[in-house]
Amino acid sequence: MTLLRLFFLLFLPLFCSAKSTVTYYKCVTDKSTVFSQHPCSSSAQQLTLTHSDPQAKVPSEQHFKTLNELERRQIVRNLKNALRAKKQHAAILGRKRDEAAREQQRRVTRLMDDEKRKATVKDVKQQLKSINKDYLKQVKVLNKQIAQIEKKLKRME
């Protein structure tokens, strides 16, 4: 109980003061540990107590510049990731279109009679036209998105 009282008597004024760093001493004896503002023995251990001043002003401009720089870096990184994802998506669309076109070409090369071949060729042409139309529509949308991302990225860098 006396140690706790001693602690409050010695350190409560330190917390109320406007100082941010305070030096105090810790003396250990065989019976107890004593904290003091002055060295109490030759074996006293010097310690430092730091605390923040609750009424301290926030650094004005530099703090926000740092935050803005961090935010800008994060936005640039996210834009680069989005750009890479869109380009990969465009490459995947191209591979899917090529695969669908090859599948349609395989249909034509199968063995069949002339009438069936005419119908199949007509259907394959229609399917290829449809595949290319869908592909071009999706690529157009992707290219617009890529252009927007590149424009934002250019503005941020």
N, C-alpha and C positions, 0 to 999 in steps of 0.2 A: 504494500500500500504506500509506504514512504517513497519507494522508488518511482512509482507512478506519479505521486504528488510532486516529487523533485523534477520529473520529466516535464510535467505541465508548467511548473513554475519557471523552469529554465527556457523551455522552447516555445511556449505560447507567445511570449513577446516577440520572439524571432519571426513567427508566422504573421504577426500583425504588422511588422515593419515593412517598409517598401524595398528592403534589400532583396536581391535575388539569390545571393550566395552568402552563407554564414559558416564560419569555422567554429568547431567546438571540439572538446577533448573527451576521450573516454579512458577512464582509469579503472583497471581491473585489480581488485584485491582478493585475498583468500575468501572473504566473506561476501563481498558484493561487487557490483559494477557501478561506478559513479560517472555521471556526465557533467561536464563543467564548461564554462566559457573561458576559463583559464586553466593552464596545465596544473594538475593536482599532484603529480609525482614525476619522477624522471622517466618512468615507463609509460607516460601518457601517450595515447595514440591520437593523432590529429585527424579529424574527419571533417568533411564538408557537407553542408546541407544546402541544397538548391531548391528553389520553388519559383513558380511563375507569378508575376504580379497580375492580379485579375483586372487591374485598371490600365494595363499596358495597351497602347494603341497598336492596331494591326498595320503592318507595313503596307503602304498604299499601293504604289504602282508595280513594284518589282514582283510582289506576290502574284498579282493577277497576270503579269507577263509570263511568269513561270507556268501558271495554270494554263494559260492560253497556248503556250508552246507545247505543253504536254497533250492538251486536247487536240491541237493541230497535228501532232505526230500520230496520235491515235486515229484521227480521221483519215490521214494519208494512208496509214497501214490498212485500215478497213477498206478504203477505196481500192487500193492495190489488190487486196484479197478478192473483192467483188469483181474487179476487172479480170483477174485470172480465172475466176469461176465462170464468168460469162464466156470467155474465150474457150474454156474447156467444154462448156455446154454447146457452143457453136461447132466445135470439132466433133463432139458426140453426135450432133444432129447430122453432120456430113457423113459420118460413118454409117449411121442408121439408114440414110437415104441410099448410099451406095449398096448397102446390104439388101435393101428392098428391091433396088433396080436389078441386082444380080439374081435375086430370086425370081423376078419376072422374066429375065432372060433365060433362066433354066427351064421355065415353063415352055418357052418357044422351042427349045432344042430337044424336047422329048419326042419320041416316035409316035406319030399319029397320022390319020388320013388327011387328005387335002381340005375337006370342009371343016373338020375340027381345027386344023392348023390355022385357017383363015379366021375363024371365030376367036381362037386363042391369041393370034397376033393382034387382032382388033382390041381384044380385052387387055392385052399387055400394053398396047399403046395408050389406052385410056388410063390404066393403072399407073403407068410411068408419068403421064401428064398430071395425074392427081398427086402422085408422090412429089414431083418437082414443084407443083403449085403450093402444097403444104410446106415443103422445105423452104421455098423462097419466102413465104409469108413469115415463118418462124425466124428465119435468118434476118429478115428485114427488121423485125421487132428487136432481136438480139443486137443487131448493129446499131440501132437507135440507142439502146440501153448502154452499149459499150461507148458510144460517142458521148453520151451524157456523163458517164463515169470519168472518161478521159478529160472532159471539159472541167469537171469538178476537181479532178486531180491536178490539172494544170493550174487552176486558180489557187489551190492550197499550197503548191510547191513554189 
